[in-house]
Amino acid sequence: MNISFEGQVAIVTGAGGGLGKQHALELGRRGAKVVVNDLGGALDGSGGSASAAELVAQEICDNGGTAVANDASVTDFEAVQAMVDETVANWGRIDVLVNNAGILRDKTFSKLELENWHAVLDVHLTGSLNATKCVWPIMVEQKYGRIVMTTSTSGLFGNFGQSNYGAAKLGLVGFMNTLRFEGAKYNVFTNAIAPIAATRMTVELPGFEDSAERLAPELVTPAVVFLCSDKAPNGRIIQAAGGRYYSADIRENVGVDLGLDASVEDIEKNIDTILDMSSNAGILERTPHR
Ligand SMILES: NC(=O)c1ccc[n+]([C@@H]2O[C@H](COP(=O)([O-])OP(=O)(O)OC[C@H]3O[C@@H](n4cnc5c(N)ncnc54)[C@H](O)[C@@H]3O)[C@@H](O)[C@H]2O)c1
């Protein structure tokens, strides 16, 4: 195996099932010591059981790897800090963090209760913040780290009934875009995966009928594991669906310079040019202060 995690330590959140389980198993197969975190709740985030994470940790150990289970909710900063402290106490370092834990509370915006907004942002966005905040000083200190955010096409492009989820998922891209700069000089790279896979999260959706094989979560894992490796880029979004891997990014066009006395009427006159993305300026080497 070219890409090895021998001697490395990885935390995968929400790894008791679905995509996270596959990421954890593959990291374990490739030599990483793995913390399999999962609250073990229902799709909407309710309830909890340690057994999902325990079963995956056991499977890694049965395959000859090393793993422990952890049932912290990523929304609980103290519990996440305790997981990270325990990992460092046991294994001395943390090389990889996959922020994967997630829930759904889909509703059209008219019907969305604020509680469902907060619950979803709490798990995806604040949960990723909590885990990242706890591993960050360790990665900076050891001058090595790989962090993967799990974003979604719902955030990148929008999706009916997912205003809460989409906001959280694009928030993770904004989070990554800053960590990309702040981590670079410490060899701490942050990337994002936008998966499409048949899991309990998608099983009921139109288009996912008979998709278990076609959209197996195992087909997302190679891209995630690559982003966890020392060969990873920094600050990129890879989409993965059914064996196809492709990139997404945020672009800007060339636009028009209307000078220092630009008016609303000037905008009206030039609106087609301003909105025309065919003059794509490409992926700019974005700098924080431009
Ligand atoms: N399946 C897809 O097509 C798809 C598409 C885009 C993004 N995603 C994202 O991929 C990730 C994994 O989703 P999945 O499809 O495998 O669904 P899943 O429901 O099988 O996995 C999510 C896991 O996160 C765990 N979890 C939920 N809340 C948690 C918390 N507070 N703390 C710790 N663990 C928690 C759940 O118990 C579950 O095991 C999610 O972030 C999801 O939003 C999935």
The ligand as an SDF file (V2000), in Angstrom:
LIG
                    3D

 44 48  0  0  0  0  0  0  0  0999 V2000
  -25.1470   10.1680    2.3800 N   0  0  0  0  0  0  0  0  0  0  0  0
  -25.0270   11.1960    1.5570 C   0  0  0  0  0  0  0  0  0  0  0  0
  -25.3630   11.1290    0.3580 O   0  0  0  0  0  0  0  0  0  0  0  0
  -24.4340   12.4810    2.0540 C   0  0  0  0  0  0  0  0  0  0  0  0
  -24.4140   13.5780    1.1910 C   0  0  0  0  0  0  0  0  0  0  0  0
  -23.8140   14.7570    1.6050 C   0  0  0  0  0  0  0  0  0  0  0  0
  -23.2550   14.8340    2.8620 C   0  0  0  0  0  0  0  0  0  0  0  0
  -23.3280   13.7580    3.7110 N   0  0  0  0  0  0  0  0  0  0  0  0
  -22.7220   13.9050    5.0280 C   0  0  0  0  0  0  0  0  0  0  0  0
  -21.9290   12.7870    5.3150 O   0  0  0  0  0  0  0  0  0  0  0  0
  -21.8650   12.6040    6.7410 C   0  0  0  0  0  0  0  0  0  0  0  0
  -22.2030   11.1780    7.0810 C   0  0  0  0  0  0  0  0  0  0  0  0
  -23.5570   10.9260    6.7380 O   0  0  0  0  0  0  0  0  0  0  0  0
  -24.1490    9.4760    6.3860 P   0  0  0  0  0  0  0  0  0  0  0  0
  -24.8150    9.6110    5.0750 O   0  0  0  0  0  0  0  0  0  0  0  0
  -23.1130    8.4520    6.5870 O   0  0  0  0  0  0  0  0  0  0  0  0
  -25.3260    9.3670    7.4560 O   0  0  0  0  0  0  0  0  0  0  0  0
  -25.4280    8.5080    8.8020 P   0  0  0  0  0  0  0  0  0  0  0  0
  -26.6540    8.9740    9.4860 O   0  0  0  0  0  0  0  0  0  0  0  0
  -25.3100    7.0610    8.4780 O   0  0  0  0  0  0  0  0  0  0  0  0
  -24.1150    8.9160    9.6120 O   0  0  0  0  0  0  0  0  0  0  0  0
  -24.0340   10.0110   10.4740 C   0  0  0  0  0  0  0  0  0  0  0  0
  -23.4640    9.5290   11.7810 C   0  0  0  0  0  0  0  0  0  0  0  0
  -23.2350   10.6470   12.6400 O   0  0  0  0  0  0  0  0  0  0  0  0
  -23.6010   10.2470   13.9620 C   0  0  0  0  0  0  0  0  0  0  0  0
  -23.9260   11.4390   14.7460 N   0  0  0  0  0  0  0  0  0  0  0  0
  -25.0190   12.2290   14.6400 C   0  0  0  0  0  0  0  0  0  0  0  0
  -24.9660   13.2050   15.5470 N   0  0  0  0  0  0  0  0  0  0  0  0
  -23.8210   13.0410   16.2500 C   0  0  0  0  0  0  0  0  0  0  0  0
  -23.2310   13.7450   17.3370 C   0  0  0  0  0  0  0  0  0  0  0  0
  -23.8090   14.8200   17.8670 N   0  0  0  0  0  0  0  0  0  0  0  0
  -22.0460   13.2960   17.8070 N   0  0  0  0  0  0  0  0  0  0  0  0
  -21.4480   12.1960   17.2870 C   0  0  0  0  0  0  0  0  0  0  0  0
  -21.9770   11.4810   16.2710 N   0  0  0  0  0  0  0  0  0  0  0  0
  -23.1460   11.9090   15.7530 C   0  0  0  0  0  0  0  0  0  0  0  0
  -24.8120    9.3510   13.7670 C   0  0  0  0  0  0  0  0  0  0  0  0
  -25.0410    8.5250   14.9050 O   0  0  0  0  0  0  0  0  0  0  0  0
  -24.4240    8.5850   12.5090 C   0  0  0  0  0  0  0  0  0  0  0  0
  -23.7790    7.3490   12.8080 O   0  0  0  0  0  0  0  0  0  0  0  0
  -22.8350   13.6310    7.3260 C   0  0  0  0  0  0  0  0  0  0  0  0
  -22.1070   14.7790    7.7220 O   0  0  0  0  0  0  0  0  0  0  0  0
  -23.7290   13.9650    6.1580 C   0  0  0  0  0  0  0  0  0  0  0  0
  -24.3200   15.2270    6.2830 O   0  0  0  0  0  0  0  0  0  0  0  0
  -23.9040   12.5870    3.3360 C   0  0  0  0  0  0  0  0  0  0  0  0
  1  2  1  0
  2  3  2  0
  2  4  1  0
  4  5  1  0
  4 44  2  0
  5  6  2  0
  6  7  1  0
  7  8  2  0
  8  9  1  0
  8 44  1  0
  9 10  1  0
  9 42  1  0
 10 11  1  0
 11 12  1  0
 11 40  1  0
 12 13  1  0
 13 14  1  0
 14 15  2  0
 14 16  1  0
 14 17  1  0
 17 18  1  0
 18 19  2  0
 18 20  1  0
 18 21  1  0
 21 22  1  0
 22 23  1  0
 23 24  1  0
 23 38  1  0
 24 25  1  0
 25 26  1  0
 25 36  1  0
 26 27  1  0
 26 35  1  0
 27 28  2  0
 28 29  1  0
 29 30  1  0
 29 35  2  0
 30 31  1  0
 30 32  2  0
 32 33  1  0
 33 34  2  0
 34 35  1  0
 36 37  1  0
 36 38  1  0
 38 39  1  0
 40 41  1  0
 40 42  1  0
 42 43  1  0
M  CHG  2   8   1  16  -1
M  END
$$$$
